């Protein structure tokens, strides 16, 4: 389940490392790889986003919609737009501040640091080539998009079928609890 605040904080965390601006395709790839690494280590992603295969590799679906100002939930889009500005192919922090990272755990920030360090010298096309070659869950969609299911990502990181079934059952139960808590907060 998408955690918009963690997504905003993750983007801000990476943008801050890059003088508050970064090519948004590269940012999407960095966050995809960070989510995948988090899933490998903790069985949970950082952002809670869903994923699709697009021509340039795996994409965080909600993040992509937010960057393009096309998210279906207008309240989420408004919150996103208060933090970031898309300028051609770059995403910029709108207000440079000491935005806290209180939604991100030390483990998640370590993953973001590690992924950023590994790929900081890559340009956008290096990133695209990397995910094409190193993310077997990605399929070339020929100008469209194809959902990437968590099961496929778990298979790509070496989880057994039995482990995958247990992880997915736990994830479903957690998401149901989150929905109940969210409805009670209203």
C-alpha positions, 0 to 999 in steps of 0.5 A: 500500500502506497505510503505517500509520506515515505515516498515524499521523504525518500524522494527528498532524501535522494534529491538532497544528495544531488543538490535538490534536483535529479532526472526523474527517470533516474530517480524512479530507477533508484527508488525501484532498486531501493524498494527491491533491496528493501524487499530482499532484506526486510520483506517490505518495500520502502514506498509501498508503491506498485510497479510496472514495466515500461520501455525504459525499465521498471517504474513505480506507478504512483510516483510516475503519475505524481511526477507527471501531475496525473495521479487519480487522487487529487489530494495526493497530487496536491500534497506532492505538488507542494513538495516538488516541481518537474522541470522538463526531465528533472524533479526539483525540491520546491522548498529547500528545507530541513524536511524531516525523514521521520517516516524512514527507518535507519535501515531504509536510509541506509538502503537509499544511501547505498543505492545512491552511492552505487549509481551516483555516477550513472546517467539516465541511460546507464540506469535504463541499461542497468535495470534492463540487464539486471531486473529479470522481472522487467518485460519490454512492453512495446510502448505500453506498460505491464504490471510487475507483481511482487511475486515476480520481484521475490522470484528475481531475488531468489525466494522459494515458492513457499517463501513467496506464498507466506510473504504475500499472505502476510503482505495481504493481511498487513494491507487489510489492517492498514485499510481498517486503521485508515477507515477508523481515522476518518 
